[in-house]
Structures are given as C-alpha cells and as structure tokens.
Amino acid sequence: MNFLSIFSLILLVYLIISLIWWMPVSRKVKTLLFLFFLLISQKYSLYQIFGTGAFNPSLPSGWMMLGEACYNVFLILLTLLVVKDFIWWIARGLQKLGMTIAWPLTSLQLKWLLIGLSVLAGPWGVYCALKVPDVKTVEIRMTHLDPAFDGYRIVHLTDLHIGQLLKRPWLEQVVVKTNALEADLILITGDMVEGNARKLHEEVAPYGWLRARDGVMAVTGNHEHYHGGVDWVARFEAMGIAMLENRHRTIRRGEAKLVVAGAADRAAARFGLPGPNVTTAIQNAPNVPVILMSHQPKGAEQLKGIDLQLSGHTHGGLIKWIQPLIALFNGGFVDGLYRANERTQVYVNAGTGLWTGMACRIGVPSEITQIVLRRDRPPF
C-alpha cells in the first residue's frame, strides 16, 4: 500500500467521525456510506491492483476519469467538513458566552447538502483539469532589457503530462493554440510526458509541430526522469526542441542580446545524471538579462545572475484553498509572479496540463502563458 492510500485512510477516519457516525439514519445507510467512501478513498490502491501502477495506471481514460471524479468528491467533502466543524466550534464557544446561534438547517440536512455539493463538484474538478487551457498573458518588466527586446513574446508551457489522461488530440489543440500566438520563443519547463518514449512515440508527435521565430527550448522535469530521461532528451532533440540541460543559448536582435538558460531537474541525480547547475548553465554567457528555465521553483531565492526564472511543477496547487500547503513544499512559490531576490523574478505557471495522479482543478485554471517582456523593474 502506498503512502497516499494510507494517508487517505487517515482522512477517512475523520470523515467517518465528522459525517457518518452521528448521522440520524439507519445502520444500512451508514454502512453504504462507509463502504462508498472507503472504496473511493483507496483510488491509488485500486489503480495499483487493476492498472499496474498507482500513479500512472494502464486503464481506459473513461474509467480513470470516473476514478478521479470520485476521489475528488472525497477530497472536496473533507474540506467542507473541516469548514463545518470549524464553524461548529466557534458557535459552541459563542453559546458558552451566552449568545444564541440560529442555524437554518438540521444536522442531517446539512450533511446531505455537503455530500450533494461534493458529488457535483467532483466531476466539475475533472472537467476543469482536462479541458484545453486558455491563454493567459503576463507582462514582466526586466532591468537592463535592451529596447530591441521590449515587447518580446514568450509562450511558456509546462506540466503537460502526455500519457494516460491527456493524449495526442488534446496536445494537438494546445499546439494549435500556441502556434496561433506567433510568439518569438516557446519555452517548456518540464514534465512533458507521463510514460516511456517507446510507448508514447505517436502521442507526443505534436510537440514537433511547435513553431516560434527563435525556436522551441525546454528542460526536463522530474517525470521525464521517472520514465527514461536520457531517451526523452534524445527524442525531443530529434523533434527540433533544444533541450537546455545546464546550457544556454543567446538570442540576438541586431547587436542586442538576451540569454535563455536551462537547469536540469533535481530528480536527475537519482538516476545517475547531472543535477541542476545554474553556474554551468550560464558559464561564458554575455552580460545581458538572463531567463532561466527550471522545472521546480524551489531555491530561486538563492540564484545569482538570473533576471527571470520560469517554472512549473506545483500545478498552481490545483485547488485554491490548498495553495498555502503546496507553497510550503516549494519555497513559498506556487502560482504567478514573485520577487525571489533583488535581481531575480520567478514566474510559476499553474500548469498547461495535469499529472495523471490528481485530475482536479478548482479555482486554479490551467494556462498557456504568453509572457511579454517589458523594460524596467515592476513596482514590488
């Protein structure tokens, strides 16, 4: 049994105490509710049993979407129960102070209402997770940016995770939307796939259709390395994507220059490959503004010589109210634009696609990010 299955069992105990145990319904109804939530809480174990993989199961897309929707019901209901219990404790404290708290619903009505809202929100979270993202335009001002690059447009893609849920037809639509922007440059900050290069050979073909004036550049994320990082780097290079693993390229507009560098992902070292080395990535680069691609945003505050870091990995937290938790594990970076240090800004893309193991987005839409570079520093 994997960690998430065990953690889900712990959450199930809370759900039973908060929701099922005290419900004034028959034992049969309580038993059915318990069995239902026990079943959906063990999504990852069921994936392991029937799909030979807890986080990237070999199952039909329809079954996976059903599984994801049901697990979303479980997570959303838990959140609503926490809110319910928090309000209950506040109300109880006020009552002890002599205040009368009127509540329009009975305990049973409220609990069925929370279940109903969760059942509706679960499938909605899957829809929002799997739909083709809209274009989000962000202006980022950079000190010492040459006037020749004022208005320079970069399309930033990340975390597409092409595999079991997001497949070639979805990727084709993303590529069409991206190419329609006619950007100067396309940058992809990792987690482009969810499977090995042999299995996904045809699924990822549309990556090779991406076009921009100054080309397409990318770095690996942790998931490339889980599925054969060396093979994927070679595959993407063959498709015309420049993989800047601890390397850089210089873009020119006449005499003006802009450096784009890439850092290998932290996961690479676990597979005997060089880990991220920003010093190596920008070695011998001209003294001009530098944009760094790094899949994971954590550690950006320690960067030197970098003007803008583009990252993904966090998926924006997926659900709005858990963003603070995700930020804790990513150096405080989770979604949007940040000032990491005196020189470096960080833009964390909320994700163009979705990790197979968690198909839910509520309040955090996926994005195809169009970044427009402007001169001068923003008012932080």
Contacts in CASP RR format, 6 or more apart in sequence:
PFRMAT RR
TARGET T0000
AUTHOR 0000-0000-0000
METHOD contacts of the structure
MODEL  1
MNFLSIFSLILLVYLIISLIWWMPVSRKVKTLLFLFFLLISQKYSLYQIF
GTGAFNPSLPSGWMMLGEACYNVFLILLTLLVVKDFIWWIARGLQKLGMT
IAWPLTSLQLKWLLIGLSVLAGPWGVYCALKVPDVKTVEIRMTHLDPAFD
GYRIVHLTDLHIGQLLKRPWLEQVVVKTNALEADLILITGDMVEGNARKL
HEEVAPYGWLRARDGVMAVTGNHEHYHGGVDWVARFEAMGIAMLENRHRT
IRRGEAKLVVAGAADRAAARFGLPGPNVTTAIQNAPNVPVILMSHQPKGA
EQLKGIDLQLSGHTHGGLIKWIQPLIALFNGGFVDGLYRANERTQVYVNA
GTGLWTGMACRIGVPSEITQIVLRRDRPPF
1 45 0 8 1.000
2 44 0 8 1.000
2 45 0 8 1.000
2 48 0 8 1.000
2 54 0 8 1.000
4 44 0 8 1.000
4 54 0 8 1.000
5 41 0 8 1.000
5 42 0 8 1.000
5 44 0 8 1.000
5 45 0 8 1.000
5 54 0 8 1.000
8 41 0 8 1.000
8 42 0 8 1.000
8 43 0 8 1.000
8 44 0 8 1.000
8 74 0 8 1.000
9 41 0 8 1.000
9 42 0 8 1.000
11 41 0 8 1.000
11 74 0 8 1.000
11 78 0 8 1.000
12 37 0 8 1.000
12 38 0 8 1.000
12 41 0 8 1.000
14 78 0 8 1.000
14 81 0 8 1.000
15 37 0 8 1.000
15 74 0 8 1.000
15 77 0 8 1.000
15 78 0 8 1.000
15 81 0 8 1.000
16 34 0 8 1.000
16 37 0 8 1.000
18 81 0 8 1.000
18 84 0 8 1.000
18 85 0 8 1.000
19 33 0 8 1.000
19 77 0 8 1.000
19 81 0 8 1.000
19 111 0 8 1.000
19 114 0 8 1.000
19 115 0 8 1.000
20 30 0 8 1.000
20 33 0 8 1.000
20 34 0 8 1.000
20 37 0 8 1.000
21 30 0 8 1.000
22 107 0 8 1.000
23 29 0 8 1.000
23 30 0 8 1.000
23 33 0 8 1.000
23 107 0 8 1.000
23 108 0 8 1.000
23 111 0 8 1.000
24 107 0 8 1.000
24 108 0 8 1.000
25 108 0 8 1.000
37 74 0 8 1.000
39 46 0 8 1.000
39 70 0 8 1.000
40 67 0 8 1.000
40 70 0 8 1.000
40 71 0 8 1.000
40 73 0 8 1.000
40 74 0 8 1.000
41 71 0 8 1.000
41 74 0 8 1.000
43 67 0 8 1.000
43 68 0 8 1.000
43 70 0 8 1.000
43 71 0 8 1.000
44 54 0 8 1.000
44 55 0 8 1.000
44 357 0 8 1.000
45 54 0 8 1.000
47 53 0 8 1.000
47 54 0 8 1.000
47 55 0 8 1.000
47 57 0 8 1.000
47 59 0 8 1.000
48 54 0 8 1.000
48 57 0 8 1.000
50 57 0 8 1.000
50 59 0 8 1.000
51 57 0 8 1.000
51 58 0 8 1.000
51 59 0 8 1.000
52 58 0 8 1.000
55 355 0 8 1.000
55 356 0 8 1.000
55 357 0 8 1.000
56 163 0 8 1.000
56 164 0 8 1.000
56 194 0 8 1.000
56 195 0 8 1.000
56 356 0 8 1.000
56 357 0 8 1.000
57 64 0 8 1.000
57 164 0 8 1.000
57 356 0 8 1.000
58 164 0 8 1.000
59 164 0 8 1.000
61 164 0 8 1.000
61 165 0 8 1.000
61 167 0 8 1.000
64 164 0 8 1.000
64 165 0 8 1.000
64 356 0 8 1.000
64 359 0 8 1.000
65 126 0 8 1.000
65 130 0 8 1.000
65 165 0 8 1.000
65 359 0 8 1.000
68 126 0 8 1.000
68 129 0 8 1.000
68 165 0 8 1.000
68 357 0 8 1.000
68 358 0 8 1.000
68 359 0 8 1.000
68 360 0 8 1.000
69 122 0 8 1.000
69 123 0 8 1.000
69 125 0 8 1.000
69 126 0 8 1.000
70 122 0 8 1.000
71 360 0 8 1.000
72 121 0 8 1.000
72 122 0 8 1.000
72 123 0 8 1.000
72 125 0 8 1.000
72 126 0 8 1.000
72 359 0 8 1.000
72 360 0 8 1.000
73 118 0 8 1.000
73 119 0 8 1.000
73 121 0 8 1.000
73 122 0 8 1.000
74 118 0 8 1.000
75 319 0 8 1.000
75 360 0 8 1.000
76 117 0 8 1.000
76 118 0 8 1.000
76 121 0 8 1.000
76 122 0 8 1.000
76 362 0 8 1.000
77 114 0 8 1.000
77 115 0 8 1.000
77 118 0 8 1.000
79 319 0 8 1.000
79 321 0 8 1.000
80 114 0 8 1.000
80 117 0 8 1.000
80 118 0 8 1.000
81 114 0 8 1.000
84 110 0 8 1.000
84 114 0 8 1.000
91 101 0 8 1.000
91 103 0 8 1.000
94 101 0 8 1.000
95 101 0 8 1.000
103 110 0 8 1.000
105 113 0 8 1.000
121 362 0 8 1.000
122 360 0 8 1.000
124 362 0 8 1.000
125 359 0 8 1.000
125 360 0 8 1.000
125 361 0 8 1.000
125 362 0 8 1.000
126 359 0 8 1.000
126 360 0 8 1.000
128 360 0 8 1.000
128 361 0 8 1.000
128 362 0 8 1.000
128 363 0 8 1.000
128 365 0 8 1.000
128 366 0 8 1.000
129 318 0 8 1.000
129 353 0 8 1.000
129 354 0 8 1.000
129 359 0 8 1.000
129 360 0 8 1.000
129 361 0 8 1.000
129 366 0 8 1.000
130 165 0 8 1.000
130 166 0 8 1.000
130 170 0 8 1.000
130 354 0 8 1.000
130 359 0 8 1.000
131 366 0 8 1.000
132 170 0 8 1.000
132 173 0 8 1.000
132 174 0 8 1.000
132 177 0 8 1.000
133 174 0 8 1.000
133 177 0 8 1.000
133 351 0 8 1.000
133 352 0 8 1.000
133 353 0 8 1.000
133 365 0 8 1.000
133 366 0 8 1.000
133 367 0 8 1.000
133 368 0 8 1.000
134 365 0 8 1.000
134 367 0 8 1.000
134 368 0 8 1.000
135 177 0 8 1.000
135 181 0 8 1.000
135 367 0 8 1.000
135 368 0 8 1.000
135 369 0 8 1.000
135 370 0 8 1.000
136 367 0 8 1.000
136 368 0 8 1.000
136 369 0 8 1.000
136 370 0 8 1.000
137 369 0 8 1.000
137 370 0 8 1.000
137 371 0 8 1.000
137 372 0 8 1.000
138 336 0 8 1.000
138 337 0 8 1.000
138 347 0 8 1.000
138 369 0 8 1.000
138 370 0 8 1.000
138 371 0 8 1.000
138 372 0 8 1.000
139 371 0 8 1.000
139 372 0 8 1.000
139 374 0 8 1.000
140 308 0 8 1.000
140 337 0 8 1.000
140 345 0 8 1.000
140 347 0 8 1.000
140 371 0 8 1.000
140 372 0 8 1.000
140 373 0 8 1.000
140 374 0 8 1.000
140 378 0 8 1.000
141 373 0 8 1.000
141 374 0 8 1.000
141 375 0 8 1.000
141 376 0 8 1.000
141 377 0 8 1.000
141 378 0 8 1.000
142 289 0 8 1.000
142 307 0 8 1.000
142 308 0 8 1.000
142 345 0 8 1.000
142 373 0 8 1.000
142 374 0 8 1.000
142 375 0 8 1.000
142 376 0 8 1.000
142 377 0 8 1.000
143 289 0 8 1.000
143 307 0 8 1.000
143 343 0 8 1.000
143 376 0 8 1.000
143 377 0 8 1.000
144 288 0 8 1.000
144 289 0 8 1.000
144 307 0 8 1.000
145 258 0 8 1.000
145 289 0 8 1.000
145 373 0 8 1.000
145 374 0 8 1.000
145 375 0 8 1.000
145 376 0 8 1.000
146 253 0 8 1.000
146 256 0 8 1.000
146 257 0 8 1.000
146 258 0 8 1.000
146 288 0 8 1.000
146 289 0 8 1.000
147 256 0 8 1.000
147 375 0 8 1.000
148 253 0 8 1.000
148 254 0 8 1.000
148 256 0 8 1.000
149 253 0 8 1.000
149 256 0 8 1.000
149 258 0 8 1.000
149 289 0 8 1.000
149 373 0 8 1.000
150 373 0 8 1.000
150 374 0 8 1.000
150 375 0 8 1.000
151 372 0 8 1.000
151 373 0 8 1.000
151 374 0 8 1.000
152 184 0 8 1.000
152 185 0 8 1.000
152 258 0 8 1.000
152 372 0 8 1.000
152 373 0 8 1.000
153 181 0 8 1.000
153 183 0 8 1.000
153 184 0 8 1.000
153 185 0 8 1.000
153 370 0 8 1.000
153 371 0 8 1.000
153 372 0 8 1.000
153 373 0 8 1.000
154 183 0 8 1.000
154 184 0 8 1.000
154 185 0 8 1.000
154 186 0 8 1.000
154 187 0 8 1.000
154 291 0 8 1.000
154 310 0 8 1.000
154 370 0 8 1.000
154 371 0 8 1.000
154 373 0 8 1.000
155 178 0 8 1.000
155 181 0 8 1.000
155 183 0 8 1.000
155 185 0 8 1.000
155 186 0 8 1.000
155 187 0 8 1.000
155 212 0 8 1.000
155 368 0 8 1.000
155 369 0 8 1.000
155 370 0 8 1.000
155 371 0 8 1.000
156 187 0 8 1.000
156 188 0 8 1.000
156 189 0 8 1.000
156 310 0 8 1.000
156 347 0 8 1.000
156 349 0 8 1.000
156 369 0 8 1.000
156 370 0 8 1.000
156 371 0 8 1.000
157 174 0 8 1.000
157 178 0 8 1.000
157 186 0 8 1.000
157 187 0 8 1.000
157 188 0 8 1.000
157 189 0 8 1.000
157 349 0 8 1.000
157 352 0 8 1.000
157 368 0 8 1.000
157 369 0 8 1.000
158 188 0 8 1.000
158 189 0 8 1.000
158 190 0 8 1.000
158 191 0 8 1.000
158 295 0 8 1.000
158 310 0 8 1.000
158 311 0 8 1.000
158 312 0 8 1.000
158 313 0 8 1.000
158 349 0 8 1.000
158 351 0 8 1.000
158 352 0 8 1.000
159 189 0 8 1.000
159 190 0 8 1.000
159 191 0 8 1.000
159 312 0 8 1.000
159 313 0 8 1.000
159 315 0 8 1.000
159 349 0 8 1.000
159 351 0 8 1.000
159 352 0 8 1.000
159 353 0 8 1.000
159 354 0 8 1.000
159 355 0 8 1.000
160 166 0 8 1.000
160 171 0 8 1.000
160 174 0 8 1.000
160 188 0 8 1.000
160 191 0 8 1.000
160 192 0 8 1.000
160 193 0 8 1.000
160 352 0 8 1.000
160 353 0 8 1.000
161 191 0 8 1.000
161 192 0 8 1.000
161 193 0 8 1.000
161 194 0 8 1.000
161 223 0 8 1.000
161 353 0 8 1.000
161 354 0 8 1.000
161 355 0 8 1.000
161 356 0 8 1.000
162 168 0 8 1.000
162 170 0 8 1.000
162 171 0 8 1.000
162 192 0 8 1.000
162 193 0 8 1.000
162 194 0 8 1.000
162 200 0 8 1.000
162 203 0 8 1.000
162 204 0 8 1.000
163 193 0 8 1.000
163 194 0 8 1.000
163 195 0 8 1.000
163 200 0 8 1.000
163 203 0 8 1.000
163 356 0 8 1.000
164 194 0 8 1.000
164 356 0 8 1.000
165 354 0 8 1.000
165 356 0 8 1.000
165 359 0 8 1.000
166 194 0 8 1.000
166 353 0 8 1.000
166 354 0 8 1.000
167 203 0 8 1.000
168 202 0 8 1.000
168 203 0 8 1.000
168 204 0 8 1.000
168 205 0 8 1.000
168 206 0 8 1.000
171 203 0 8 1.000
171 204 0 8 1.000
171 206 0 8 1.000
171 207 0 8 1.000
172 206 0 8 1.000
172 209 0 8 1.000
174 206 0 8 1.000
174 352 0 8 1.000
174 368 0 8 1.000
175 206 0 8 1.000
175 207 0 8 1.000
175 209 0 8 1.000
175 210 0 8 1.000
177 368 0 8 1.000
178 186 0 8 1.000
178 210 0 8 1.000
178 368 0 8 1.000
179 209 0 8 1.000
179 210 0 8 1.000
179 211 0 8 1.000
181 368 0 8 1.000
181 370 0 8 1.000
182 212 0 8 1.000
182 213 0 8 1.000
183 212 0 8 1.000
183 213 0 8 1.000
183 370 0 8 1.000
184 212 0 8 1.000
184 213 0 8 1.000
184 214 0 8 1.000
185 212 0 8 1.000
185 213 0 8 1.000
185 214 0 8 1.000
185 215 0 8 1.000
185 216 0 8 1.000
185 217 0 8 1.000
185 251 0 8 1.000
185 260 0 8 1.000
186 210 0 8 1.000
186 211 0 8 1.000
186 212 0 8 1.000
186 215 0 8 1.000
186 216 0 8 1.000
186 217 0 8 1.000
187 216 0 8 1.000
187 217 0 8 1.000
187 218 0 8 1.000
187 260 0 8 1.000
187 291 0 8 1.000
187 293 0 8 1.000
187 310 0 8 1.000
188 216 0 8 1.000
188 217 0 8 1.000
188 218 0 8 1.000
188 219 0 8 1.000
188 241 0 8 1.000
188 293 0 8 1.000
189 218 0 8 1.000
189 219 0 8 1.000
189 221 0 8 1.000
189 293 0 8 1.000
189 294 0 8 1.000
189 295 0 8 1.000
189 310 0 8 1.000
189 311 0 8 1.000
189 312 0 8 1.000
189 313 0 8 1.000
189 349 0 8 1.000
190 218 0 8 1.000
190 219 0 8 1.000
190 220 0 8 1.000
190 221 0 8 1.000
190 223 0 8 1.000
190 224 0 8 1.000
190 265 0 8 1.000
190 295 0 8 1.000
190 312 0 8 1.000
191 221 0 8 1.000
191 222 0 8 1.000
191 223 0 8 1.000
191 224 0 8 1.000
191 295 0 8 1.000
191 312 0 8 1.000
191 313 0 8 1.000
191 355 0 8 1.000
192 204 0 8 1.000
192 207 0 8 1.000
192 218 0 8 1.000
192 221 0 8 1.000
192 224 0 8 1.000
192 232 0 8 1.000
192 236 0 8 1.000
193 200 0 8 1.000
193 204 0 8 1.000
193 223 0 8 1.000
193 224 0 8 1.000
193 227 0 8 1.000
193 232 0 8 1.000
194 200 0 8 1.000
194 223 0 8 1.000
194 227 0 8 1.000
194 355 0 8 1.000
194 356 0 8 1.000
195 223 0 8 1.000
195 226 0 8 1.000
195 227 0 8 1.000
196 227 0 8 1.000
196 228 0 8 1.000
196 231 0 8 1.000
197 227 0 8 1.000
197 228 0 8 1.000
197 231 0 8 1.000
197 232 0 8 1.000
197 235 0 8 1.000
198 231 0 8 1.000
204 235 0 8 1.000
204 239 0 8 1.000
205 239 0 8 1.000
207 236 0 8 1.000
207 239 0 8 1.000
207 241 0 8 1.000
208 216 0 8 1.000
208 239 0 8 1.000
208 240 0 8 1.000
208 241 0 8 1.000
210 216 0 8 1.000
210 241 0 8 1.000
214 251 0 8 1.000
215 242 0 8 1.000
216 240 0 8 1.000
216 241 0 8 1.000
216 242 0 8 1.000
217 241 0 8 1.000
217 242 0 8 1.000
217 243 0 8 1.000
217 244 0 8 1.000
217 249 0 8 1.000
217 260 0 8 1.000
217 262 0 8 1.000
217 293 0 8 1.000
218 236 0 8 1.000
218 241 0 8 1.000
218 242 0 8 1.000
218 243 0 8 1.000
218 244 0 8 1.000
218 293 0 8 1.000
219 243 0 8 1.000
219 244 0 8 1.000
219 245 0 8 1.000
219 262 0 8 1.000
219 263 0 8 1.000
219 264 0 8 1.000
219 265 0 8 1.000
219 293 0 8 1.000
219 294 0 8 1.000
219 295 0 8 1.000
220 229 0 8 1.000
220 232 0 8 1.000
220 233 0 8 1.000
220 243 0 8 1.000
220 245 0 8 1.000
220 264 0 8 1.000
220 265 0 8 1.000
220 268 0 8 1.000
220 295 0 8 1.000
221 265 0 8 1.000
221 267 0 8 1.000
221 295 0 8 1.000
221 296 0 8 1.000
221 313 0 8 1.000
222 265 0 8 1.000
222 266 0 8 1.000
222 267 0 8 1.000
222 295 0 8 1.000
222 296 0 8 1.000
222 313 0 8 1.000
223 355 0 8 1.000
224 232 0 8 1.000
224 233 0 8 1.000
224 265 0 8 1.000
225 265 0 8 1.000
225 267 0 8 1.000
225 268 0 8 1.000
225 270 0 8 1.000
225 271 0 8 1.000
225 273 0 8 1.000
226 267 0 8 1.000
228 271 0 8 1.000
229 268 0 8 1.000
229 271 0 8 1.000
229 273 0 8 1.000
230 273 0 8 1.000
233 243 0 8 1.000
233 245 0 8 1.000
236 243 0 8 1.000
237 243 0 8 1.000
242 249 0 8 1.000
244 260 0 8 1.000
244 261 0 8 1.000
244 262 0 8 1.000
244 281 0 8 1.000
244 293 0 8 1.000
245 262 0 8 1.000
245 263 0 8 1.000
245 264 0 8 1.000
245 268 0 8 1.000
245 274 0 8 1.000
246 262 0 8 1.000
246 263 0 8 1.000
246 264 0 8 1.000
246 274 0 8 1.000
246 275 0 8 1.000
246 276 0 8 1.000
246 277 0 8 1.000
246 278 0 8 1.000
246 280 0 8 1.000
246 281 0 8 1.000
247 261 0 8 1.000
247 262 0 8 1.000
247 280 0 8 1.000
247 281 0 8 1.000
248 259 0 8 1.000
248 260 0 8 1.000
248 261 0 8 1.000
248 262 0 8 1.000
248 281 0 8 1.000
248 282 0 8 1.000
248 285 0 8 1.000
248 290 0 8 1.000
249 259 0 8 1.000
249 260 0 8 1.000
249 261 0 8 1.000
250 257 0 8 1.000
250 258 0 8 1.000
250 259 0 8 1.000
250 260 0 8 1.000
250 285 0 8 1.000
250 286 0 8 1.000
250 288 0 8 1.000
251 257 0 8 1.000
251 258 0 8 1.000
251 259 0 8 1.000
251 260 0 8 1.000
256 288 0 8 1.000
257 286 0 8 1.000
257 288 0 8 1.000
258 288 0 8 1.000
258 289 0 8 1.000
258 291 0 8 1.000
259 282 0 8 1.000
259 285 0 8 1.000
259 286 0 8 1.000
259 288 0 8 1.000
259 289 0 8 1.000
259 290 0 8 1.000
259 291 0 8 1.000
260 290 0 8 1.000
260 291 0 8 1.000
260 293 0 8 1.000
261 278 0 8 1.000
261 281 0 8 1.000
261 282 0 8 1.000
261 285 0 8 1.000
261 290 0 8 1.000
261 291 0 8 1.000
261 292 0 8 1.000
261 293 0 8 1.000
261 306 0 8 1.000
262 281 0 8 1.000
262 292 0 8 1.000
262 293 0 8 1.000
262 294 0 8 1.000
263 275 0 8 1.000
263 276 0 8 1.000
263 277 0 8 1.000
263 278 0 8 1.000
263 281 0 8 1.000
263 292 0 8 1.000
263 293 0 8 1.000
263 294 0 8 1.000
263 295 0 8 1.000
264 273 0 8 1.000
264 274 0 8 1.000
264 275 0 8 1.000
264 276 0 8 1.000
264 277 0 8 1.000
265 275 0 8 1.000
265 276 0 8 1.000
265 295 0 8 1.000
265 296 0 8 1.000
266 275 0 8 1.000
266 276 0 8 1.000
266 296 0 8 1.000
268 274 0 8 1.000
268 275 0 8 1.000
268 276 0 8 1.000
269 275 0 8 1.000
276 294 0 8 1.000
278 292 0 8 1.000
278 294 0 8 1.000
278 303 0 8 1.000
278 304 0 8 1.000
278 306 0 8 1.000
281 292 0 8 1.000
282 290 0 8 1.000
282 292 0 8 1.000
282 305 0 8 1.000
282 306 0 8 1.000
289 307 0 8 1.000
289 308 0 8 1.000
290 305 0 8 1.000
290 306 0 8 1.000
290 307 0 8 1.000
290 308 0 8 1.000
291 306 0 8 1.000
291 307 0 8 1.000
291 308 0 8 1.000
291 309 0 8 1.000
291 310 0 8 1.000
292 303 0 8 1.000
292 306 0 8 1.000
292 308 0 8 1.000
292 309 0 8 1.000
292 310 0 8 1.000
293 309 0 8 1.000
293 310 0 8 1.000
293 311 0 8 1.000
294 300 0 8 1.000
294 309 0 8 1.000
294 310 0 8 1.000
294 311 0 8 1.000
295 311 0 8 1.000
295 312 0 8 1.000
295 313 0 8 1.000
296 311 0 8 1.000
296 312 0 8 1.000
296 313 0 8 1.000
296 330 0 8 1.000
297 309 0 8 1.000
297 311 0 8 1.000
297 312 0 8 1.000
297 313 0 8 1.000
297 314 0 8 1.000
297 330 0 8 1.000
297 331 0 8 1.000
297 333 0 8 1.000
297 346 0 8 1.000
297 348 0 8 1.000
298 329 0 8 1.000
298 330 0 8 1.000
298 331 0 8 1.000
298 333 0 8 1.000
299 331 0 8 1.000
299 340 0 8 1.000
300 309 0 8 1.000
300 311 0 8 1.000
300 331 0 8 1.000
300 333 0 8 1.000
300 338 0 8 1.000
300 340 0 8 1.000
300 341 0 8 1.000
300 344 0 8 1.000
300 346 0 8 1.000
301 331 0 8 1.000
301 340 0 8 1.000
301 341 0 8 1.000
301 344 0 8 1.000
302 341 0 8 1.000
303 309 0 8 1.000
303 340 0 8 1.000
303 341 0 8 1.000
303 343 0 8 1.000
303 344 0 8 1.000
304 343 0 8 1.000
305 343 0 8 1.000
305 344 0 8 1.000
306 343 0 8 1.000
306 344 0 8 1.000
307 343 0 8 1.000
307 344 0 8 1.000
307 345 0 8 1.000
308 344 0 8 1.000
308 345 0 8 1.000
308 346 0 8 1.000
308 347 0 8 1.000
309 340 0 8 1.000
309 344 0 8 1.000
309 345 0 8 1.000
309 346 0 8 1.000
309 347 0 8 1.000
310 346 0 8 1.000
310 347 0 8 1.000
310 349 0 8 1.000
310 371 0 8 1.000
311 333 0 8 1.000
311 346 0 8 1.000
311 347 0 8 1.000
311 348 0 8 1.000
311 349 0 8 1.000
312 348 0 8 1.000
312 349 0 8 1.000
312 350 0 8 1.000
312 351 0 8 1.000
313 330 0 8 1.000
313 348 0 8 1.000
314 326 0 8 1.000
314 327 0 8 1.000
314 330 0 8 1.000
314 333 0 8 1.000
314 334 0 8 1.000
314 335 0 8 1.000
314 348 0 8 1.000
314 350 0 8 1.000
315 326 0 8 1.000
315 350 0 8 1.000
315 351 0 8 1.000
315 353 0 8 1.000
315 354 0 8 1.000
315 355 0 8 1.000
315 358 0 8 1.000
315 364 0 8 1.000
316 323 0 8 1.000
316 326 0 8 1.000
316 334 0 8 1.000
316 335 0 8 1.000
316 348 0 8 1.000
316 350 0 8 1.000
316 351 0 8 1.000
316 364 0 8 1.000
317 323 0 8 1.000
317 326 0 8 1.000
317 334 0 8 1.000
317 335 0 8 1.000
317 350 0 8 1.000
317 364 0 8 1.000
318 326 0 8 1.000
318 358 0 8 1.000
318 360 0 8 1.000
318 361 0 8 1.000
318 362 0 8 1.000
318 364 0 8 1.000
319 360 0 8 1.000
319 361 0 8 1.000
319 362 0 8 1.000
319 363 0 8 1.000
319 364 0 8 1.000
320 362 0 8 1.000
320 363 0 8 1.000
320 364 0 8 1.000
323 334 0 8 1.000
323 335 0 8 1.000
323 364 0 8 1.000
324 334 0 8 1.000
326 334 0 8 1.000
327 333 0 8 1.000
327 334 0 8 1.000
330 348 0 8 1.000
332 338 0 8 1.000
333 340 0 8 1.000
333 346 0 8 1.000
333 348 0 8 1.000
334 348 0 8 1.000
335 348 0 8 1.000
335 350 0 8 1.000
335 364 0 8 1.000
336 347 0 8 1.000
336 348 0 8 1.000
336 349 0 8 1.000
336 350 0 8 1.000
337 345 0 8 1.000
337 346 0 8 1.000
337 347 0 8 1.000
337 378 0 8 1.000
338 345 0 8 1.000
338 346 0 8 1.000
338 347 0 8 1.000
338 348 0 8 1.000
339 345 0 8 1.000
339 346 0 8 1.000
339 380 0 8 1.000
340 346 0 8 1.000
345 378 0 8 1.000
347 369 0 8 1.000
347 371 0 8 1.000
349 367 0 8 1.000
349 369 0 8 1.000
350 364 0 8 1.000
350 365 0 8 1.000
350 366 0 8 1.000
350 367 0 8 1.000
351 366 0 8 1.000
351 367 0 8 1.000
352 366 0 8 1.000
352 367 0 8 1.000
352 368 0 8 1.000
353 366 0 8 1.000
354 361 0 8 1.000
354 366 0 8 1.000
END
